[in-house]
Amino acid sequence: MPRLDAGRLSAWTALRAAVDDVTRRLDAELRSEWAVPLGWFDVLAALRSLGGRGRPQDVAAAMGIPPSSLSRRLDRLEEEGWVARHRGVDPADHRAVMIELTARGRTLWREMNVTYRRAVNAHFASALADEQVTALTGSVERLKRDRP
C-alpha cells in the first residue's frame, strides 16, 4: 500500500474541494429554477433508479447515505406530495415501509432532471476529455472496491 505523501494528500484535498464546488453549483441551479435542494432531487432520482419504489434502506443505499439521514427528506417530499409511504406492505413485517414516487413526483423528477443534467454538463462533464472520464471512473471504482 502506498504511503500517504504530500502528492496524495494534495490530490485528496483537491478532489474534495472540486466535488464540494460542483455539488454547491448543482444545488444552486436546482434551487434557482425549481426551489428544490439537490438533496430532495437525489431522493427522487434514487427512487427512479429503483423503479419508482423501494424500502428506505434501499433508497439510502442508492444515494450512498446512512438511512437515518433520509427521514427528514422523506417527510418533506411526502408533504409536497412527491412521494408516498406505504406501511404494512410486507405480511411478515407489518412495520415495514415502502416509499413510492407519486405521479407528481415522477413528473417533477423528469422536469428537474433537465436542469440537473444541464448543470452536471456545465460544471463537470464539459471540463473533462473522454480519456479523463475513463480514468476518473476507474479511480472511483477502485475507491469503492477498496472500502472496508
Secondary structure, 3 states (H helix, E strand, C coil): CCCCCHHHHHHHHHHHHHHHHHHHHHHHHHHHHHCCCHHHHHHHHHHHHCCCEECHHHHHHHHCCCHHHCHHHHHHHHHHCCEEEEECCECCECCCEEEEECHHHHHHHHHHHHHHHHHHHHHCHHHCCHHHHHHHHHHHHHHHHCCC
